[in-house]
Amino acid sequence: MKQRGGFPGGGFGGGGGNMQQLLKQAQKMQADMAAAQEEIASLSAQHTAGGMVTAVVSGEKRLTELTINPDALDDAEMLQDMVMLAVNGALEKMDEMSEERMNKVTGGVMPF
């Protein structure tokens, strides 16, 4: 008997059970990733710079809170540096939290 389509069992139908299993796994991973993204969106990360400036960012990487100690108002250049450090530190923490959560779903391999 001659095989068709280059697949064992002839045509594209042989091994369909494996394809269905792969499809189910992909759908589950997609649903798990969507749930993880929702969870990440509800998170927040905080970082304090110099004990004077505290930034809080959401899981959507939006600055949601910025607290400045009034003592930091005397030196504008230092204040600018501390704001940048606080915001960037909070964003880095959020990236780490997001990556950790997504790695639980994907096993460290991002499906692109």
N, C-alpha and C positions, 0 to 999 in steps of 0.2 A: 504494500500500500504506500502510495506517495504522500509525503507530508506537504501540507499547504501552509503558506505564511511563515515558514521557518520555525514554527513552534512545535515542540513535541505534542503529539496527540492530534496534530492537524489543525490548521486555522488558528483562530485567536481564542477558541473556547477552552482548550485544555488548560487545566490549572486555574480555573476561574475561582475556585474556593480560596486560593492564596490571594488573588487580587481583591476579593471581597474582604478578606481579613485585613489586608493592607489599607483598604479604603476605610474600614471601621477604625483602625488605629489612627489614621490621619484625621478623621473626623473627631475622634476623642481628643487628640492632641490640640486640634483647632479650638474645641470647646474649652479645654483646660487653659489654653493660652488666653482666650477671651476672659475667662474667670480671673486669671492672674492679672491681666491688664486692669480689670475693674478693681481688684484688690489694691494694686499699685496706685491707682488714681486716688484711693482713699487714704493713702499714707501721707505722713509729713516727716520732714527731716529738719533738724535744728543744728546750728553751729554758732559758737560764740568766739569772737576774735578779741584778744587783749582784755577780756573781761569787761569790755565797754560796749560792744555791738553784738547783738544776737539777731540772726536771720533764720526765718522758718520758711521752707519751700514745700509745696504740695507735690504729690506724686505726678502731677501734670507739669511739673517743673515751673511753677509760678511762685513768685515771692508773695507769701501771704501775710507775713508779719516781719517788722523790722523794729527792734528796740535799741535805742541809743541812750547810753548813760550821759546825763547832762555834763559830767566832768569832761567828756570827750569833745565838747563843743569849743573848747579853748584853742584847739589846734586842727584847723581845717584839713591840712595835708594828712595828718595822722588819721583823722576821722575817715577821710576818703579811702585810705589804705585798709582800715579795719572793716569798712562796709564791704569792700571788694572781697576781703578774706572771708568774712562771715557768709556772704552770699555764695561765693564759690565753694566754700567748705560744705555748706548745706546741700548744694547741688551735687557735689561729689558723693556725699553720703546717700543722697537719693538714688544716684546712678548705681551705687553698690547694692542698695536694698532692692532696686528693680532687677538688677542682673541676678542677684541671689534668688529672687522669687521666680524669675523666668527659667533659670537653670534647673529648678526643681521640676518644672514641667517638661523641658526639652532635654534634660540630661546633659546640659552643657553644649548642645548642638542646636544652633538656631536654624530652623527649616526655612530656607529661602528658595 
